[in-house]
Amino acid sequence: MAQNLHSFRVTPTCFRGRNMLYRLPGMLVACVIAAGSAFGATFPAIAMRVSDEAGNPIEGAVVLLRGEAAGGGFYLHGNGSQTTNLFLVETQTGSDGKFHFDKQMFWPHPFLLKTHDRRTHITVFKEGFQIYSISTGFDVQGLDGVTSWRWNDGLIKLLRATSDTERYDAADRANDIAWLSITNAESKGCGFVRIRNFMGAAHMAARRAQGARRLQSAYERLLQRSAEGVTSCDIRQTEAR
């Protein structure tokens, strides 16, 4: 999407031609899109470090970065609960426990004038530890929630999962976050290609989790959707195994 950010041009032709009143609604939408494309937003490059409770760096933790917006609804200003991803990427921590993300360029108005409640999430997951999530607050009117990160260069401490219940809960939540992330990305769930490592880690944790019920991983739910013909994506592209 970022590559096409500046492909539109705002010109006076938006309001030219005969029978303008009949075409006004469509032209207004076109002009809003054209004008807005000149004001695309950017989430900055960030870096953080992940350690255990004792301060030892954790290598191989999977980190998910997701920008989200809500919108839709009946009123012009938007009061709906539809959600979509503004950006979705993943990375892993190195031997020093550090990770970084490059800047993310995105279109901040997926629901046009009805876009609201923008925020950014980071989720850190490694089997054997409790899952960690941090989010900016909803920014109803502005873009601060998806264009800044006040925890840059900060430290994230993961707590060890010391019981079957804690390991089960971590796996359950990781798969819920994975499912939300990929179904927000595309209508047919093809967003998994962006977070294959997170999906794989969550899938393996779900297979080993011991709890009151067997966990269905996000990967298994995708397989089910594929069998039902809901998605045409090649599910085998995931690294879950």
Buried (B, 14 or more C-beta within 10 A) or exposed (E): EEEEBEEBEEEEEBEEEEEEEEEEEEBBEBBBBBEBBEEBBBBEEBEBBBBBEEEEBBBBBBBBBBBBBBBBBEEEEBEBEBBBBBBBBBBBBBEEBBBBBEEBBBBBBBBBBBBBBBBBBBBBBBBBBBBBEBEBEEBEEEBBBBBBBEEEEEEBBBEEBEEEEBBBBBBBBBBBBBBBBBBBBBEBBBBBBBBBBBBBBBBBBBBEBEBEEEBBBBBBBBBEBBEEEEBEBEBEEBBBE
